[in-house]
Amino acid sequence: AEMKVARSFTAAQQKAEKWVLNQDYAVDSSGQRYVRVVQGRVSEGSWSLALELKNYVDRYTDRIIYNERLFVMNRAHAFQKYERIVGLSGSVGNDAERSFLTSIYKAKFFKVPWFL
């Protein structure tokens, strides 16, 4: 696990070194930290390890927050841990997958209006 984190930090550092100010990142409106620029727009809620490192190295923060994304696929404990799980997806599976999720987890499927 430590090697994975170390590799993540190395990759993030290499990525941040290539970034260009006001193209890949910018200083926020208060002038107290860097924020990501995504598709030409400042994205203050956007997180990346490279951004965390850049803020730390340039002394905008005294700590680095490390987030690890986790994808759980068909794990019973993940579904049984919560009373309800709500999600929106462009694809809810084929008939066999829906049938499986309904029989095992009592999942319900319905169409959501396009504007939501």
C-alpha positions as CSV (number, residue, x, y, z in Angstrom):
1,A,0.0,0.0,0.0
2,E,2.8,2.4,0.8
3,M,4.4,1.8,-2.6
4,K,1.1,2.7,-4.3
5,V,0.9,6.0,-2.4
6,A,4.5,6.8,-3.1
7,R,3.9,6.1,-6.9
8,S,0.8,8.4,-6.7
9,F,2.8,11.2,-5.1
10,T,5.6,10.8,-7.7
11,A,3.2,10.9,-10.6
12,A,1.4,13.9,-9.1
13,Q,4.6,15.8,-8.6
14,Q,5.6,15.2,-12.2
15,K,2.2,16.3,-13.4
16,A,2.3,19.5,-11.3
17,E,5.7,20.4,-12.6
18,K,4.3,20.6,-16.1
19,W,1.4,22.8,-15.2
20,V,1.2,26.3,-16.5
21,L,-0.2,29.1,-14.3
22,N,-3.7,30.4,-15.4
23,Q,-3.9,27.5,-17.9
24,D,-3.8,24.4,-15.7
25,Y,-4.2,26.1,-12.3
26,A,-4.8,29.6,-10.9
27,V,-4.7,31.5,-7.6
28,D,-8.1,31.6,-6.0
29,S,-9.9,34.9,-5.6
30,S,-8.7,35.4,-2.0
31,G,-5.1,34.8,-3.1
32,Q,-4.6,32.1,-0.5
33,R,-4.4,28.8,-2.5
34,Y,-4.2,27.3,-6.0
35,V,-7.3,26.0,-7.7
36,R,-7.6,23.9,-10.8
37,V,-8.6,25.3,-14.2
38,V,-10.7,22.8,-16.1
39,Q,-11.8,23.5,-19.7
40,G,-10.7,27.2,-19.3
41,R,-12.7,27.8,-16.1
42,V,-11.7,27.9,-12.5
43,S,-13.0,24.8,-10.6
44,E,-12.6,25.5,-6.9
45,G,-14.2,22.2,-5.9
46,S,-11.9,20.1,-8.1
47,W,-9.4,17.9,-6.2
48,S,-6.2,16.4,-7.4
49,L,-3.1,15.2,-5.6
50,A,-1.0,17.3,-7.9
51,L,-2.9,20.4,-6.8
52,E,-2.5,19.4,-3.1
53,L,1.3,19.0,-3.6
54,K,1.5,22.4,-5.5
55,N,-0.3,24.1,-2.6
56,Y,2.0,22.4,-0.1
57,V,5.3,23.1,-1.9
58,D,4.3,26.8,-2.4
59,R,3.3,27.0,1.3
60,Y,-0.4,27.7,0.7
61,T,-1.2,24.9,3.1
62,D,0.6,22.9,5.8
63,R,-0.8,19.5,4.9
64,I,-1.6,17.3,2.0
65,I,-5.0,15.6,1.7
66,Y,-4.8,12.2,0.0
67,N,-8.0,10.8,-1.5
68,E,-8.1,7.3,-2.8
69,R,-11.0,6.5,-5.1
70,L,-12.5,3.1,-4.5
71,F,-14.8,1.3,-6.9
72,V,-16.8,-1.6,-5.4
73,M,-18.5,-3.9,-7.8
74,N,-21.1,-6.5,-6.7
75,R,-20.0,-6.7,-3.1
76,A,-22.8,-7.8,-0.8
77,H,-21.6,-5.9,2.2
78,A,-21.5,-2.6,0.3
79,F,-25.2,-2.9,-0.5
80,Q,-26.2,-4.4,2.9
81,K,-24.4,-1.8,4.9
82,Y,-26.9,0.9,4.0
83,E,-30.6,1.1,4.1
84,R,-30.8,2.9,0.8
85,I,-28.4,3.6,-2.0
86,V,-29.5,6.1,-4.6
87,G,-27.7,6.7,-7.9
88,L,-28.3,8.0,-11.4
89,S,-26.8,6.2,-14.4
90,G,-27.1,6.4,-18.1
91,S,-26.9,2.6,-18.1
92,V,-28.6,0.5,-15.5
93,G,-27.7,-2.8,-17.0
94,N,-29.5,-5.4,-19.1
95,D,-32.5,-7.5,-18.0
96,A,-30.3,-10.2,-16.4
97,E,-28.4,-7.6,-14.3
98,R,-31.6,-5.9,-13.2
99,S,-33.2,-9.2,-12.3
100,F,-30.1,-10.1,-10.2
101,L,-30.0,-6.8,-8.4
102,T,-33.8,-7.0,-7.7
103,S,-33.7,-10.6,-6.4
104,I,-30.7,-10.2,-4.2
105,Y,-30.9,-6.5,-3.0
106,K,-34.6,-5.7,-3.7
107,A,-33.3,-2.9,-6.0
108,K,-35.9,-0.8,-7.8
109,F,-35.4,0.8,-11.3
110,F,-37.2,3.7,-12.8
111,K,-36.7,6.3,-15.5
112,V,-35.7,9.8,-14.5
113,P,-36.7,12.8,-16.6
114,W,-33.8,13.9,-18.8
115,F,-33.6,17.4,-17.2
116,L,-32.6,15.9,-13.8
